[in-house]
Amino acid sequence: MIVAANFKTNMTRRSTQEYMRALEAFIATGHSEDTVMVFPPATALDRWESSVIVGAQNAYATHHGAYTGEIGLEQLEEFDIRTILIGHSERRHVLGESQEEIVHKCHFYQEAGFTIVYCIGEPLEIRESGSDALMEYLEAQLEGIDLGYRNLIIAYEPVWAIGTGLTPSSDDILLIHNALKKMVQRPLLYGGSVKPNNAREIMALASVDGVLVGGASLNIDDFKSIIQATE
Ligand code: 13P
């Protein structure tokens, strides 16, 4: 199983360091068969001697250059960061990244050999338009992405489930994951209000290869419980 923590715009360099120490101590007691990832804010990126994979929440498709406010490959390489989240709904819908920009970013970081956790997910109005519209929407979000890339991981995160405490039913997750698995034969994570009390049921679903956790990952005990739910 893959269990990933997306801190978003939370935590500091110091609190991330404390968190990583606690997480490493926990991982050292088991779970060697699971892949645990943490995506801290860019200011907390660092080099950790750890079995936990630390990734970037975002970066610009450049080695370096004049892109005020952005970081590029050079800033990630300093800390040996080799994993990146691309296409998260907050970047698409809040920060206005287009599919074209997202595809460009994917190609750039694929070229650099990164593991890409590529996020897709539909807003509520699409979900309410029926399953054909839903699958068409998700398919469009996969357009232009090299689905055969060996370091690609897909995260299905319905926008309406992110940070709301709402989740699709297990049957719905299964249905959508099964349909996605036909399009892309890569590990497929579920994200959106994953909590200690629903993680076990979600990860028990056949086509779920792991979870991408936002809010509940900020509390180390909750995140540890979610890792424990892989058992
Ligand atoms: P929540 O777990 O807070 O719903 O966030 C999910 C998410 O966006 C992870 O990338």
Residues whose N, C-alpha, C, O or C-beta is under 5 A from the ligand:
A	BS01	13P	N6 A161 I162 G163 T164 G191 G192 S193 V194 L212 V213 G214 G215 A216
